[in-house]
Amino acid sequence: LHLQFGADAGHEMAVSWAAPRRVNRPVVRLGRPGHGLGTRVPAEERVYTEALTGETVYTYHAVLPRLSPDSRYDYQVEHRGAAPLAGSFRTAPTGRSKGFRFTSFGDQAIPAKVGQGLGPATPNAGYIVDAVDRLDPLFHLLNGDLCYANVSDAPVETWRSFFANNQRSASRRPWMPCSGNHENEVGNGPEGYLSYQTRFTLPSNGSREFAGNWYSFTVGPIRVISINNDDVCLQDGAFSAYRRDNVPGYQAKGYDPYIRGYSHGAQKAWLERELRAASHDRDIDWIIVCMHQVAMSSAHFNGADLGIRQEFLPLFDKYGVDLVVAGHEHHFERTFPVRGVLPGSSLFTPAPQATDASVIDTTKGTVHMIIGGGGHSSATPGSAFDNPHDGVLIYDVGPGDPMNQRASLTTTEPAPWSAYRDLQRPYGFASFDFEPHAPGGHTEITVTHYGADLGSADYQELDRFVLRKPRG
């Protein structure tokens, strides 16, 4: 059971759940606390068949109508033959009426192995849910690589474990995802995203084919834009030898997990329209992008991807994106505000526009955050970082095909953009405390990074800084 905002977080919410078989009369009952559950909303059924195992997955989705902003609601989901399951949520405030908190991490995995244990699992994938929940955020941004079902021999069970683990938080606040390379389950739909698309009800992007792959929503004066970087990345990141060897008809049906360019420019055109509209909207103070693969990294782990720099960063610069949250690299790192490229750089290395790491004016450039410590069992090791401080970039890939993964070709570069990185505690998340009316006619977001050791439920504050800009 989990929630998702609609395009207007003050008035729209969707409730989603899964069942082991087709159910009769799926509905959501809704009401305000103390006033009963008098509103009944029928749920839509969505189904897919897992290409690897042949299992059919049934999901149900109800879009709740005419909600009041900044209000609490109770709800329960029902279908014939099962006990009701209850939850509650808060809608977002409107405009600049009040502040709120949200949180973010990526690369979560699941808390215990399933099947043959091929996919990643750590107890931290469970501990981090409680750590986030203790801060009581309005919503959570999940920066891709949700459960790693694409490398599991039991993908349906992996998804089931993921949602069962997160339900205690995601049934009470939206966990808004972006799709990462490990959401690409080759054989499940044209680009491998059919499982992801079936399980989530996300704001419309105007496309039925690419529904949920990219979307945006507005919460107060913040526009959040979630994008799918597999469309532009050079890295061959979704390849799974297990699926290659075990999905029936893999070669005969022409399955290929390398999907760079799959939207044929549709996502980029949509993104520019969204960014242009947000930058011209006088009611929007902040533009935040949620994505998975990164534009900058100082780790020899995956590395940053040149494709993102070529396709998306010029749009971020042009339309004044304030903040990017990402994952993919399994550590925490953040940048100074960046805009443009270093003079003479053939790698499009982003250029820092300020050097204060504690109070950052985002009118000078975009701050990028790597928050990839959600729970994956392979954390970025300390040996992956150079001394002196280098950046690492995927500039191309080697030969490959649907049967053979393309190796990433990487190089190092100067990293004057890197403001802070944590090399000691790779598991963690960030919280964002938004204040619409800061002194001096400003608006601020105070960002706090919490980290923990592998196997520890003790998430401690490790870093704090402030994003600031003029209001309006």
Number of C-alpha atoms within 10 A of each C-alpha: 24 26 29 25 28 23 20 19 23 23 21 21 26 21 26 22 22 21 13 11 11 16 17 10 12 19 22 27 20 23 17 15 13 8 10 12 16 11 14 16 17 17 23 14 17 16 17 18 17 21 21 25 14 12 13 15 19 19 23 26 27 23 21 21 13 10 15 16 17 16 15 15 19 19 25 20 26 20 17 11 9 9 10 14 14 16 21 18 19 21 24 25 21 20 17 19 12 15 19 18 18 20 23 27 30 32 31 32 28 32 22 18 18 19 12 9 14 16 23 24 23 20 18 30 30 21 21 28 20 18 19 22 18 10 12 17 21 20 27 25 22 30 31 31 27 27 29 28 26 28 23 24 20 21 24 22 14 27 20 17 19 22 20 14 19 20 19 16 24 25 24 24 26 26 23 24 29 28 27 29 29 24 24 30 29 28 25 19 18 17 23 24 23 23 22 20 20 20 22 23 24 24 20 17 18 12 12 8 13 19 19 27 23 25 26 24 20 22 24 26 25 19 25 23 22 28 27 21 27 28 24 24 28 24 27 22 22 23 24 20 14 14 20 21 13 13 17 15 14 19 13 7 9 9 20 19 24 26 21 17 15 14 15 11 13 13 23 17 10 16 22 16 12 18 23 15 13 24 19 10 13 11 17 20 23 26 22 22 22 28 28 30 31 26 27 27 32 25 25 22 19 22 26 28 26 23 22 20 22 15 16 17 20 15 17 25 16 14 17 22 26 25 21 23 26 29 29 27 29 27 28 30 23 21 23 28 28 26 24 17 17 17 10 8 12 8 18 16 25 24 19 23 19 16 15 12 17 15 15 22 20 24 16 18 23 27 25 27 26 30 29 33 30 33 31 29 22 14 19 24 16 15 11 14 18 14 7 8 15 19 23 26 26 22 19 18 15 11 9 12 12 17 16 13 20 19 15 20 14 18 16 19 15 16 20 19 26 25 19 15 17 16 15 14 21 27 32 33 27 25 21 22 17 22 19 23 16 15 10 8 11 15 21 26 22 17 20 19 22 22 28 22 15 19 13 13 18 15 21 15 14 14 16 16 16 18 22 20 19 16 19 15
